[in-house]
Amino acid sequence: MDREQAADALAMLRKVVAKTRDDTALQNWGLIWVCSAFSNGGGFYATHVLLSRGTYAPWPFVGVWAVVFLCNGIFIAALREKRVGAPSFIDRLTFSLWNVFIAAMSLVAVINYLMGIRVLLFMPAVACVLAAMTWAVMGAVMGRAWFVPAGIWAAMSLVMALLPGQQFALFAALWALTQGVGGAMLHREKLALRAREAAR
């Protein structure tokens, strides 16, 4: 294979990867993220309200987040487009990435509870670092624009450490904003992709 053929093969591979990214993440997650931004943001704000009222027992928080996860599951079941064949790498990665994030946050909550740290059920400043890492992985896979929320979450970890009484309220607002805007971006690109396909 000469240099020109190699360049052509690389260009074709890039097109295939780009189309795979569009056809999975864009079609499956845009509207889901927009809807989940409200349920997740509401869950974090409800957590803030419970803590501000002096609630530290775990079961009220478990109840709140059981409802949030139920709503998110309904959004996924209702809005995720059915595709023929096995899910692509990007589709599996996106789904797995955020499930790992949820598991990590839950583990931080349990660790803090077991250690008796009752200023908050778990430290949103630590959760901000986890969120920054998750968005950064999205940036490595989906494009540089996704590094912007990663940077915002990293900076917010320092802000939350300085405002312990308002951490979950701030977390709720920022989560709704970043997930909602990210979902809107994905959905807009999906509509643009379909418009281009219809114009062919």
Salt bridges, closest charged atoms under 4 A:
ASP22 OD1 - ARG21 NE 3.78
ASP23 OD2 - LYS19 NZ 3.00
GLU81 OE2 - LYS190 NZ 2.50
GLU81 OE2 - ARG194 NH2 2.81
ASP91 OD2 - ARG80 NH2 2.87
GLU197 OE2 - LYS19 NZ 3.53
